[in-house]
Each structure stands twice: as structure tokens, then as C-alpha cells.
Amino acid sequence: MTRTPHPPQSRLQTDPLAVSSIEDELRRRISRIETQLGYDAPELIAPLLEQASFLRNVDRAGEAAAAAAQARALAEAIHGLDSPLAAQAQAVMGLCFFNLNRLDDAAACLDRAISGLMRQPGSDPTLLAEALNALGVCLGAEGDHAAALSYFRQAIQLTESRPNPDRSRLSTWLANLSSAHVAMGEVAQGRAALDRAIAMREAIFGIDDPRTQKLRERLEKL
């Protein structure tokens, strides 16, 4: 199964100065709040979550997980275990563990986060879809392909329901759905999902995209 991609960060990936500038500004914001309001101020939660998401997007998932854990602890202490901010922090932390290949830790975080996000109206649909997909990958790695299939379907439906859906992400969800179908012996369904994933990637990245070519090789073997 395919790993969850990070949100597009092309400028950051090619501009170390941009990374440094954003990171420094986030640190200054957090430091100002800590100095003026204290280390347990509710105003810290949002910038800590922003810092966690930023660090994860520039492939520093270990540091991101620490920031997300701090945000979660504050959110739970101030707003309660079932608060939207606690669920959001839990989801970001789970995705950090996922990127670190700590799949057992990721699954535990994501399962709880998804339950919390689904109970909250107005939850970030992109974060929820990414969490659903990641939990599906974790469960598939454990051999629970039926449960994985359910989570991939939910991620796909949620993404497709949005205006101008992110087709790069959607192609990943579909490729993972294909893997789950094939693992359950449902080859025809697996081929159909993989066909859709390939068509989407070709439309975005062209036929010479290396990852698209790998998906075509998968399709030819089914």
C-alpha cells in the first residue's frame, strides 16, 4: 500500500531559506505567548498545531510529533478529551507516527482521532481523509484488509465530496483501495480502482511520471 503523501510543499522543498523563515516565525510566536501568558496558555494550542503540521510537511516528523503532543496535552487539559482541538492534535500526532513508520502508535492515535473528528461538525475534511487513509494502511499491514477497505472508501468518498478535490491524494487513496481489494481476492475491483488512480495521476503528472509507471506495472501483474 502507498504511504500518505504530504500536502504540496514544492516551494519549501526547494527553498531552505523559506523553511528557515517560516520555522523562525513560528518559534517566535510560540515564545512570545509562553513569555506573556505562560506555558499552559490556551493561545499556544493553535500555533503548536501549525508548527507540527509545518514540520511534518518538511519531513521532520519526529519534531512534529513532539509539537503535536504538546498541543494535544494542552487541548485536553483546557478544553477536554473530546474537544475538536484535542482530536485535531491527536490526528496530526498519529500522522507523524505514520510517517515515522511507527504503525502501532499511529493506529492507536488515528483510531481515537477519527472518532473525535467525526463527532465534530466542521472538522477539517482534508485532515480527516488523510487520517482515514493512514489508518487503513496501518490495518492493512496487520492483515485486516476488510477494515482497511472501509477506511479507504471513507477517505475517497470524503475527498470526492469536496469542491475541486485533491486528485493527487485521491489517486493514492484509490491505489490503496486497489491493494485491499486484491488482498481480499477481489481482483476485478482492484483493477478498476487502480485504473482510476492511474488515469488521475496521468492527468496531473503525465505518462512519464515514475510513480504512475509503477502503478501501471502493478496493473499489468493483476
C-alpha positions in Angstrom: 0.0 0.0 0.0 1.1 3.5 -0.7 2.1 5.9 2.0 0.2 9.1 2.7 1.7 12.0 0.7 2.3 15.2 2.4 0.4 18.3 1.2 2.2 20.1 -1.7 5.2 21.9 -0.4 7.2 22.4 -3.7 8.5 25.9 -2.8 9.5 24.8 0.7 11.2 21.7 -0.6 13.4 23.7 -2.9 13.9 26.8 -0.8 15.7 26.2 2.5 15.5 30.0 3.3 11.7 29.8 3.1 11.7 26.8 5.5 14.0 28.7 8.0 11.9 31.9 7.8 8.6 30.1 8.5 10.2 28.0 11.2 11.7 31.0 12.9 8.4 32.9 12.8 6.5 30.0 14.4 9.1 29.7 17.1 8.9 33.5 17.8 5.1 33.4 18.0 5.2 30.4 20.5 7.9 32.0 22.6 6.0 35.3 22.8 2.9 33.5 24.1 4.9 31.5 26.6 6.6 34.6 27.9 3.5 36.8 28.1 0.8 34.2 29.0 2.6 31.2 30.4 3.4 27.6 29.2 -0.2 26.4 29.8 -1.9 29.2 27.9 -4.8 28.1 25.6 -3.4 30.5 22.9 -0.5 28.1 22.5 -2.6 25.3 21.0 -3.1 26.8 17.5 0.5 27.8 16.8 1.8 24.5 18.2 -0.6 22.7 15.8 0.6 24.9 12.9 4.2 24.2 13.9 3.5 20.4 14.0 1.9 20.4 10.5 4.6 22.5 9.1 7.4 20.3 10.4 5.7 17.2 9.2 5.3 18.7 5.7 9.0 19.3 5.5 9.8 15.7 6.5 10.7 16.4 10.2 8.0 14.1 11.6 9.8 13.4 14.9 9.9 17.1 15.8 6.4 17.5 14.5 5.1 14.7 16.8 6.5 16.4 19.8 4.8 19.7 18.9 1.5 17.8 18.3 1.8 16.0 21.6 2.3 19.3 23.4 -0.8 20.8 21.6 -2.8 17.7 22.5 -1.9 17.8 26.2 -2.9 21.5 26.4 -6.1 20.9 24.4 -7.2 18.0 26.6 -6.3 19.9 29.8 -8.1 23.1 28.8 -10.9 22.0 26.6 -11.4 18.3 27.4 -10.6 15.0 25.9 -13.4 15.1 23.4 -12.7 18.7 22.2 -12.2 19.5 18.5 -8.7 20.8 19.1 -7.7 17.6 21.0 -9.0 15.5 18.2 -7.1 17.6 15.6 -3.9 17.4 17.6 -4.4 13.6 18.0 -4.8 13.2 14.3 -1.6 15.2 13.5 0.3 13.2 16.0 -0.9 9.9 14.5 0.1 11.1 11.0 3.5 11.9 12.4 3.9 8.4 13.8 2.7 7.1 10.4 5.4 9.0 8.6 7.9 7.6 11.1 6.7 4.1 10.3 5.6 3.6 13.9 2.4 2.0 12.7 1.2 0.6 16.0 1.4 4.0 17.6 -0.1 5.6 14.6 -3.1 3.2 14.6 -3.9 3.9 18.2 -3.7 7.7 17.8 -5.6 7.7 14.5 -8.4 5.5 15.7 -9.2 7.8 18.6 -8.6 10.9 16.4 -11.0 9.8 13.7 -13.8 9.1 16.2 -13.3 12.6 17.7 -13.2 14.3 14.3 -16.3 12.5 13.1 -18.2 13.7 16.1 -17.3 17.3 15.5 -19.2 19.3 12.8 -16.9 21.4 10.7 -13.8 19.2 11.2 -11.1 19.6 8.6 -12.1 17.2 5.8 -8.6 17.0 4.4 -7.1 16.1 7.8 -9.9 13.5 8.4 -9.4 11.9 4.9 -5.7 11.7 5.4 -6.2 10.1 8.8 -8.7 7.6 7.4 -6.3 6.6 4.7 -3.3 6.2 7.1 -5.4 4.1 9.5 -6.4 1.9 6.5 -2.7 1.4 5.7 -1.9 0.5 9.3 -4.7 -2.0 9.4 -3.8 -3.5 6.1 -0.2 -4.0 7.4 -1.8 -6.0 10.2 -3.7 -8.1 7.7 -7.2 -6.7 8.4 -7.9 -5.9 4.8 -11.7 -5.7 5.2 -11.3 -2.9 7.8 -8.7 -1.2 5.7 -11.0 -1.3 2.7 -13.7 0.5 4.7 -11.3 3.3 5.7 -10.0 3.8 2.2 -13.6 4.0 0.9 -14.4 6.7 3.5 -11.3 8.7 2.6 -12.2 8.5 -1.1 -15.9 9.5 -0.5 -14.9 12.4 1.7 -12.3 13.7 -0.8 -14.6 13.3 -3.8 -17.4 15.2 -2.0 -15.2 18.3 -1.7 -15.2 21.1 -4.4 -12.1 20.7 -6.5 -10.8 17.6 -4.8 -7.1 17.0 -4.5 -6.7 14.4 -7.2 -3.1 13.6 -6.3 -4.3 12.5 -2.8 -7.3 10.8 -4.3 -5.1 8.7 -6.6 -3.2 7.5 -3.6 -6.4 6.6 -1.7 -7.6 4.7 -4.9 -4.3 2.8 -5.2 -4.6 1.7 -1.6 -8.2 0.7 -2.1 -6.9 -1.4 -5.0 -4.4 -3.2 -2.8 -7.0 -4.0 -0.2 -9.3 -5.4 -2.9 -6.6 -7.6 -4.3 -5.5 -8.8 -0.9 -9.1 -10.0 -0.4 -9.1 -11.8 -3.7 -11.3 -9.2 -5.4 -9.1 -8.7 -8.4 -11.6 -7.1 -10.7 -12.4 -4.4 -8.2 -8.7 -3.9 -7.6 -8.1 -3.4 -11.3 -10.9 -0.9 -11.6 -9.6 1.2 -8.6 -6.1 1.1 -10.0 -7.2 2.1 -13.4 -8.8 5.2 -11.9 -5.7 6.0 -9.8 -3.5 5.8 -12.9 -5.8 8.0 -15.0 -5.8 10.7 -12.3 -2.0 10.7 -12.0 -1.5 10.8 -15.7 -3.8 13.8 -16.0 -1.8 15.6 -13.3 1.8 14.5 -13.8 1.9 13.0 -17.3 2.5 9.5 -18.6 6.2 9.6 -17.8 5.8 10.2 -14.0 7.8 7.4 -12.3 5.1 6.7 -9.7 2.5 6.4 -12.4 4.7 4.0 -14.3 5.0 1.9 -11.1 1.2 1.8 -10.8 1.0 0.7 -14.4 3.4 -2.2 -13.7 1.2 -3.2 -10.8 -1.8 -3.2 -13.0 -0.1 -5.4 -15.6 0.6 -8.0 -13.0 -3.0 -8.3 -11.9 
